[in-house]
């Protein structure tokens, strides 16, 4: 009887492990690194603090939130440049769509909200002045909502534009107070 | 000699207290509560996690970030309605202005970023099903960037609009994944 109890407990423990492993793997699929810079999606970035927001019209037609890790937020708030190694800034973009619900209540077509995710859903820049010395100390990556990295040809466009922002360590986004 | 030392230490400690008090009071000015609902600006709300973003054209012409306290974020992510008592959601709005800097690099006028703060800079809604039973369990407040609450006449407009959003516990903003 004792042996059966021990066996049952052992089976229960193993089942627990199996369920835990299944849940864990579902929430953290193997992450494909972006080309050139070898950047993966930073874990927990959606919990990071807000740096600013933006709206791009034209072909992009998206609405954006720019989030930063603790190092990024500290540097922004203390207005300390250049950003220290380890700074990570993420930019989430959603297709910008009219909110019919809001417009009905406002009585006019004026309200726009995040819709589905465009191909350029998530962009990540990582500061590492040694590793990314050739691109001003920044590594660049882009992922779609399924975590698939954008091709090399997309990433080679990043630095040529970013380097124009000399006064702010090549970062477009300013902190929105 | 011993007595003088003790006296000097006492003076130094008092000076420390005075400096500390001065710094503290500079960072936390006495907060005026909003009318009707008695809401004050939630301490540290600018560090809260992002719920979503939005863009209002027309007379408002602003761009927005919607942040939530831990309770709000949990309820949104678990899709649990109604929001529990203690939920606080803040909405920051900035005047939406073109970014000449970005537009020059994009080669066309498409980029909009946060500018100065409009009078409706900060809105706060607080869930308290007993205290705010008359307004669907929500209290409403608005502050300008200097922390000055909006008048009673502004706040009486909140609930009549919010109550239309029956399916989502009277909250306009959806979570942006």
Interface residues (C-beta under 8 A of the other chain):
Chain A: X46 X47 X48 X49 X50 X52 X53 X54 X55 X56 X57 X58 X60 X63 X64 X65 X67 X92 X94 X96 X99 X101 X102 X105 X106 X108 X109 X110 X111 X112 X113 X114 X117 X145 X161 X164 X165 X172 X173 X174 X176 X177
Chain B: X46 X47 X48 X49 X50 X52 X53 X54 X55 X56 X57 X58 X60 X63 X64 X65 X67 X92 X94 X96 X99 X101 X102 X105 X106 X108 X109 X110 X111 X112 X113 X114 X117 X145 X161 X164 X165 X172 X173 X174 X176 X177
